[in-house]
Amino acid sequence: MEQYSIPVTLFAAEKNPLTEIQVGELYLCLEHRTVRVRERIINLTSKEFDILALLIANPKRVFTYELITDLVWKKDCDFYSRKAIHNHISKLRKKLRFEPDLPNYIESVAGIGYKFEHL
C-alpha cells in the first residue's frame, strides 16, 4: 500500500514552512504552486492546480462534481457544469501522465466525481 506523506520543510532562506506533498514520482508545493513528475515541471492552469491540490491533499476521498465546483470556483459555481470539470480533469490527467508507464493519479467515481488514488 502506498504511503502518503505531507512533509513540512523549512528552507534556510524562508521563515515560513512550505506545504509539500510527494506521492511516488509526483511532487506538489502549495505555496510555490509547483508540480513535478519525475523531476519534470508540469505547467498547469490555475484551476488545474487547484483541483489537483484539493484531491492530493485528501487522498482516496471522493469529491462530488458539486463539491469540486464549490471549493475550486467558489462564487462562480453556477457557471460551471460537470462537463467543464470533466474537461479540466481530462487535461490534468494528460499532463500528469506524459509517459505511458506513469500511473493515473486521478480516478473517476462513476456518476459522482473524482478522487486521488495512487495505484
Residue pairs with C-beta under 8 A, 6 or more apart in sequence:
2 23
2 24
2 118
2 119
4 21
4 23
4 59
4 118
5 21
5 22
6 19
6 20
6 21
6 57
7 20
7 22
8 17
8 18
8 19
8 20
9 17
9 18
9 20
10 17
10 18
11 18
16 31
18 29
18 30
18 31
18 32
19 29
19 30
19 31
20 27
20 28
20 29
20 30
21 27
21 28
21 29
21 30
21 56
21 57
22 28
23 56
23 59
23 105
23 116
23 118
24 103
24 118
25 37
25 38
25 102
26 35
26 36
26 37
26 56
26 96
26 105
26 118
27 34
27 35
27 36
27 37
28 34
28 35
28 52
28 53
28 56
30 53
33 49
34 41
35 41
35 42
35 44
35 49
35 52
35 96
36 42
37 96
37 98
37 102
38 99
38 102
40 98
42 95
42 96
42 98
43 95
44 52
44 92
44 95
45 88
45 91
47 72
47 73
47 88
48 88
48 91
48 92
48 95
50 72
51 68
51 72
51 85
51 88
51 89
51 92
52 92
52 96
52 106
54 63
54 68
54 71
54 72
55 63
55 105
55 106
55 114
55 115
55 116
56 105
56 116
58 116
59 115
59 116
59 117
59 118
60 115
60 116
60 117
61 115
61 116
62 109
62 112
62 113
62 114
62 115
63 71
63 113
63 114
63 115
64 112
64 113
65 82
65 85
65 112
65 113
66 77
67 113
68 85
68 113
68 114
69 77
69 80
69 85
70 77
73 79
73 80
89 106
89 108
89 114
92 106
93 104
93 105
93 106
96 102
96 105
96 106
97 103
97 104
97 105
103 118
103 119
104 119
105 116
105 117
105 118
106 114
106 115
106 116
106 117
107 114
107 115
107 116
107 117
108 114
109 115
